[in-house]
Amino acid sequence: MSSPPPDGLGARRATVDDAPAIDELITAADVAVQGWSESSVPELLGWWRLMDLEHSSWVLHDEESIVAYAAGFAHGDNFELDGFVHPDHQGRGLGAWLLARGENRAGELRKPKLQTFSLAADDRAHRLFEQFGMRELRRYYRMMIELEEAPLPARLPDGLKLETFEPGEARAFHDALIEAFEDEWNFVAMPFDQWRELRLVQDPDFDPTLWFVVRDGEEIAAVMRNEPDRSGAGFVGALGVRKPWRKRGIALALLQHAFGEFYRRGKRRVALGVDAENPTGATRLYERAGMQVAFEAVAYGKELR
């Protein structure tokens, strides 16, 4: 941390033990902007499994509490940074200090781009990003549905079969997922061994009975990865249909199947994240399934010289 922290504050790296306090910070920041938050300790720890906290995290604190925090990770050509300042400590330059640390870290990692995020309603954050020479790149939706009754059974096109994932077919699942997402904006394929370690080994919430595969004979047509709970909701982590099988209602059938499974398990709320400009029309699909936008987030970025 080459630059001293703002007056009266200490600076250090985040540790796993900080997760509850940082979750409280994130929740307070979200509530100040939109009145509610979906943050949780398990979700935060999940993101941290992607990160090198020892070198790519920053905590600002006074004698009593953590007042600001940021962490990031390398993602393709980007260093992606996510940061939060407690609403009681805004206007002290803490956000600018964290952004500067992220930009320095991007340089250390020889990444040519810096990217960061905020809620769409956070005008203060947008002004800060623009002062740093960043511009809006993309918008994302968190979409949700409240299941008031058991969904109708999913219906697949004739000849296709829906199965529960078997860990022994992890590589085929991974490869189908990569193919399905290869045209997505900012998508970077994770190598199989790293993906397997992250999803099947390290994730304490890994539940193979919530992962699904659609087959056409011996070929995988589509895959779906779900999480049993994210901030009180069942969560659709990834849903991908390979190109030859698109526009046949497979994605909608998988979504309805997942809704039914979550409902059976007592989860009445289901959520997912989606690129607002998704090239496959996923947003319209989710709306047809009854989901609505719960909040919107914005990605900002800049090229570094």
Disulfide bonds with the S-S distance in Angstrom:
none
